Amino acid sequence: MKLYIIGNGFDLYHGLKTSFADFKKFINSIDSSIIDKWQEIISIDLDENWANIEKSFEYVDYYELYDKCSSLLIGYGEDNWRDSYHH
């Protein structure tokens, strides 16, 4: 048996568009307001550094996030409930 450990940079080395800048371009192509909405929920400024995205999870105001997104959650009592809806 072989164990392959692939660290940071493997994807970029192989030309995959997985940098934060690429992710930001992708998000902006879907809905340019998503990053602005995320900025409203966290208390640190995001830049081109992926570490700031990960660090931002520490500063999420989960009550505000729930208030903004609760309409998107599917209730446990719904007829078509699926395990994948568990929030």
ChimeraX attribute file (.defattr): number of C-alpha atoms within 10 A of each C-alpha:
attribute: neighborCount
match mode: 1-to-1
recipient: residues
	/A:1	3
	/A:2	4
	/A:3	5
	/A:4	6
	/A:5	5
	/A:6	8
	/A:7	7
	/A:8	7
	/A:9	12
	/A:10	10
	/A:11	13
	/A:12	11
	/A:13	8
	/A:14	8
	/A:15	9
	/A:16	11
	/A:17	12
	/A:18	12
	/A:19	15
	/A:20	16
	/A:21	14
	/A:22	13
	/A:23	13
	/A:24	17
	/A:25	13
	/A:26	13
	/A:27	14
	/A:28	13
	/A:29	9
	/A:30	10
	/A:31	10
	/A:32	13
	/A:33	11
	/A:34	13
	/A:35	13
	/A:36	10
	/A:37	12
	/A:38	15
	/A:39	15
	/A:40	15
	/A:41	18
	/A:42	20
	/A:43	14
	/A:44	16
	/A:45	10
	/A:46	17
	/A:47	12
	/A:48	12
	/A:49	11
	/A:50	14
	/A:51	11
	/A:52	14
	/A:53	17
	/A:54	10
	/A:55	13
	/A:56	18
	/A:57	14
	/A:58	11
	/A:59	12
	/A:60	17
	/A:61	13
	/A:62	12
	/A:63	10
	/A:64	13
	/A:65	15
	/A:66	12
	/A:67	9
	/A:68	12
	/A:69	10
	/A:70	11
	/A:71	9
	/A:72	8
	/A:73	11
	/A:74	14
	/A:75	14
	/A:76	13
	/A:77	7
	/A:78	8
	/A:79	7
	/A:80	9
	/A:81	12
	/A:82	10
	/A:83	7
	/A:84	6
	/A:85	11
	/A:86	10
	/A:87	8
